[in-house]
């Protein structure tokens, strides 16, 4: 165990044994000095071999959290973390070898309280690869926009100063989207300058292996957005902004007209899934509010 780590990596896990070994191997082989960071895995009631995998690594501190939910597990890790900076990733993510080094470099600016890195996809279908390129372009656009209500977060590639967590509190316990709520709280408390997008800090997300998984995630986030907006309002991108992001992705990937049209069709389908999920969520909230 490192006595005085400057950074703590917190990884919540629930039945993540399929990818956890690869994740830990990547986190434990960083170019950032091994004596300078600690790795905390928080088991959230796994019934697979996740705990056994974590125990195979003596450098890893294994904790448990009985309250279900990834943000409850992350909060348990935050409470135990000894680093001045806490980095978050997920067991189905593989950080690049210089991931921590890039996060720490971005934190050298004392104004920065949160760093968000780039999320790449593993080898996938051409359409899903193009959607991944669009998502990267969206992160870059939103997190450099300086429009406070557009800002969001993602804890599969995030670093936060512990002093910010101490000042504002840990994550609220929500099924999804508590990272966005936290980022918005930071923006409201300190300004958009406190959030830094750093594309050099890269993780590869292994979960998104098919279009079905991609659209399912869109549906889940669209469903939870309405409830989360009751805590902190997050604005949706308008059509002009989405088209600008689309054009940036097309230019960056040098897509042909046919490929660009295929990407646009996939995005229209995603917008339909998001809209349907939002309507479903609003109706659900309305029915809950009706007298019984």
C-alpha positions in Angstrom: 0.0 0.0 0.0 1.3 3.4 -0.9 1.7 5.6 2.1 1.3 9.0 0.6 -0.4 8.7 -2.9 -1.0 11.9 -4.7 -3.8 10.4 -6.7 -6.4 7.7 -6.0 -8.2 5.6 -8.8 -11.7 4.5 -7.8 -13.3 1.6 -9.7 -16.8 0.5 -8.7 -17.7 -3.1 -9.8 -20.8 -5.2 -9.9 -20.4 -8.5 -11.7 -17.7 -6.9 -13.9 -15.4 -10.0 -13.9 -15.4 -10.3 -17.7 -13.3 -7.2 -18.2 -12.0 -6.3 -14.7 -8.6 -8.1 -15.2 -7.8 -6.1 -18.3 -8.9 -2.9 -16.6 -6.7 -3.5 -13.5 -3.8 -4.5 -15.7 -4.0 -1.2 -17.5 -4.5 0.9 -14.4 -1.6 -0.8 -12.6 0.9 -0.4 -15.5 0.6 3.4 -15.9 3.6 5.6 -16.9 2.8 7.7 -13.8 5.0 6.4 -10.9 3.4 3.5 -9.1 4.3 4.9 -5.8 2.4 8.0 -6.5 -1.1 6.5 -6.8 -3.4 4.0 -5.2 -6.1 1.8 -6.8 -9.4 1.2 -5.0 -11.9 -1.3 -6.2 -15.3 -1.1 -4.5 -17.4 -4.3 -4.9 -21.1 -3.6 -5.0 -22.5 -7.1 -4.3 -20.9 -9.0 -7.1 -21.9 -12.7 -7.5 -19.3 -13.5 -10.2 -15.5 -13.6 -9.8 -14.9 -9.8 -9.6 -13.8 -10.0 -5.9 -11.4 -12.9 -6.6 -9.9 -11.0 -9.5 -9.3 -7.8 -7.4 -7.7 -9.9 -4.7 -5.2 -11.3 -7.1 -3.6 -7.9 -7.2 -1.9 -6.9 -3.9 -1.5 -3.3 -5.0 -5.3 -3.0 -5.1 -7.4 -1.9 -2.0 -10.6 -3.9 -2.1 -13.7 -2.4 -0.4 -17.3 -3.4 -0.3 -20.5 -1.3 -0.4 -23.8 -2.9 0.5 -26.0 -0.1 -0.8 -26.7 -0.9 -4.4 -25.8 1.5 -7.1 -22.5 2.7 -8.8 -22.6 6.1 -7.2 -22.9 4.6 -3.7 -19.9 2.5 -4.5 -18.0 5.5 -5.8 -18.8 7.4 -2.7 -17.4 4.6 -0.6 -14.2 4.8 -2.6 -14.1 8.6 -2.2 -14.4 8.3 1.6 -11.4 5.9 1.7 -9.2 7.7 -0.9 -6.1 9.4 0.3 -5.0 11.2 -2.9 -5.5 14.9 -3.4 -7.0 14.0 -6.8 -9.5 11.1 -7.3 -9.7 9.5 -10.8 -12.7 7.4 -11.8 -13.1 4.7 -14.4 -15.2 1.6 -14.8 -14.3 -2.1 -14.9 -15.3 -2.3 -18.6 -12.8 0.5 -19.5 -9.1 0.2 -20.5 -7.1 3.3 -19.8 -4.1 4.2 -22.0 -0.8 3.8 -20.3 -0.4 7.6 -19.9 -4.0 8.1 -18.7 -3.1 9.2 -15.1 -0.1 11.2 -16.4 -2.4 13.2 -18.7 -5.1 13.7 -16.0 -2.4 15.0 -13.5 -0.9 17.3 -16.2 -4.3 18.9 -16.7 -4.7 19.4 -12.9 -1.6 21.5 -12.8 -3.8 24.5 -13.5 -5.1 25.4 -10.1 -8.3 26.7 -11.5 -9.3 23.2 -12.8 -11.4 21.1 -10.4 -12.6 18.4 -12.8 -10.8 16.8 -15.8 -12.8 14.7 -18.3 -10.9 12.6 -20.9 -11.7 11.0 -24.2 -13.7 7.8 -24.5 -12.9 5.6 -27.4 -14.6 2.4 -28.6 -13.0 -1.0 -29.1 -13.1 -2.6 -32.5 -16.7 -2.4 -33.6 -18.9 -2.2 -36.7 -18.3 0.8 -39.1 -21.6 2.4 -38.1 -20.8 2.2 -34.4 -17.3 3.5 -35.0 -18.8 6.6 -36.7 -21.2 7.0 -33.8 -18.2 6.9 -31.5 -16.5 9.6 -33.5 -19.7 11.7 -33.2 -19.7 11.2 -29.4 -16.1 12.3 -29.1 -16.9 15.4 -31.2 -19.9 16.0 -29.0 -17.8 15.8 -25.8 -15.3 18.2 -27.3 -17.9 20.7 -28.4 -20.0 20.7 -25.2 -17.1 20.7 -22.8 -15.4 23.6 -24.6 -18.7 25.5 -25.3 -18.6 27.7 -22.1 -22.4 27.3 -22.1 -23.0 26.2 -18.4 -26.3 24.4 -19.0 -24.9 22.1 -21.7 -22.1 20.7 -19.5 -22.3 17.0 -18.4 -20.0 14.4 -16.9 -19.1 10.8 -17.2 -17.3 8.8 -14.4 -15.7 6.3 -16.7 -13.0 8.9 -17.5 -13.0 11.6 -14.9 -10.7 13.1 -12.3 -11.8 15.4 -9.4 -9.8 17.3 -6.8 -10.7 15.9 -3.4 -11.0 19.5 -2.1 -13.9 20.0 -4.6 -15.6 16.9 -3.4 -15.1 18.0 0.2 -16.6 21.4 -0.6 -19.6 20.3 -2.6 -20.2 16.7 -1.3 -20.0 13.4 -3.0 -22.3 12.1 -5.8 -26.0 12.1 -5.2 -27.5 8.6 -5.3 -29.2 8.3 -8.7 -29.4 5.3 -11.0 -27.7 7.3 -13.7 -26.6 10.8 -14.4 -25.2 11.8 -11.0 -21.9 12.6 -12.7 -23.6 15.2 -14.8 -25.4 16.6 -11.7 -22.0 16.9 -10.0 -20.3 18.6 -12.9 -23.1 21.1 -13.1 -22.8 21.8 -9.4 -19.1 22.5 -10.0 -19.8 24.8 -12.9 -22.4 26.7 -10.9 -20.1 27.0 -7.9 -16.8 27.8 -9.7 -17.5 28.6 -13.4 -17.0 26.6 -16.5 -13.2 27.2 -16.2 -13.2 24.6 -13.4 -14.0 21.8 -16.0 -11.3 20.8 -18.4 -11.7 18.5 -21.3 -8.4 16.6 -22.0 -8.6 14.4 -25.1 -5.1 13.1 -24.4 -6.4 11.2 -21.4 -8.0 8.2 -23.2 -9.9 5.2 -22.1 -11.3 2.5 -24.4 -14.9 1.6 -23.5 -15.5 -2.1 -24.0 -19.3 -2.1 -23.2 -20.4 -0.6 -26.5 -20.1 -3.6 -28.7 -23.3 -3.2 -30.8 -25.8 -0.7 -32.0 -28.4 -2.4 -29.7 -26.2 -1.6 -26.6 -25.6 2.0 -27.9 -29.4 2.7 -28.3 -30.2 1.1 -25.0 -27.8 3.5 -23.3 -29.4 6.4 -25.1 -32.8 5.2 -23.9 -31.7 4.9 -20.3 -30.1 8.3 -20.1 -33.1 9.9 -21.8 -35.4 8.2 -19.3 -33.4 9.4 -16.3 -32.8 12.9 -17.6 -36.3 14.1 -16.6 -35.9 13.1 -13.0 -32.4 14.4 -12.8 -33.4 17.8 -14.2 -35.5 18.3 -11.1 -32.2 18.4 -9.2 -30.0 20.3 -11.7 -31.3 21.4 -15.1 -29.2 20.2 -18.1 -30.1 21.7 -21.5 -30.3 19.5 -24.5 -28.4 20.4 -27.7 -30.5 22.1 -30.3 -30.6 21.1 -34.0 -28.0 23.7 -35.1 -25.6 22.5 -32.4 -26.1 18.8 -33.3 -25.5 19.5 -37.0 -22.3 21.4 -36.2 -21.1 18.4 -34.2 -22.1 16.1 -37.0 -20.1 18.2 -39.5 -17.0 18.2 -37.2 -17.2 14.4 -36.9 -17.5 14.0 -40.7 -14.5 16.3 -41.3 -12.4 14.6 -38.6 -13.1 11.1 -39.9 -13.0 12.2 -43.6 -16.2 10.4 -44.3 -17.6 9.9 -47.8 -21.1 11.2 -48.6 -22.5 7.7 -48.3 -20.8 7.1 -44.9 -21.9 10.6 -43.7 -25.5 9.8 -44.7 -25.4 6.5 -42.8 -24.1 8.3 -39.7 -26.9 10.9 -40.0 -29.5 8.1 -40.3 -28.1 6.4 -37.2 -28.2 9.7 -35.3 -31.8 10.4 -36.3 -32.7 7.0 -34.9 -30.9 7.8 -31.7 -32.8 11.1 -31.5 -36.0 9.2 -31.8 -35.0 6.8 -29.0 -34.0 9.7 -26.8 -37.3 11.5 -27.5 -39.4 8.4 -26.8 -37.5 7.8 -23.5 -38.1 11.4 -22.5 -41.8 11.3 -23.2 -42.1 7.9 -21.4 -40.3 9.4 -18.3 -42.5 12.5 -18.3 -45.6 10.4 -18.4 -44.3 8.2 -15.6 -43.6 11.3 -13.4 -47.0 12.7 -14.2 -48.8 9.4 -13.2 -46.8 9.3 -10.0 -47.9 12.8 -9.1 -51.6 12.0 -9.5 -53.6 11.5 -6.3 -54.3 7.8 -5.5 
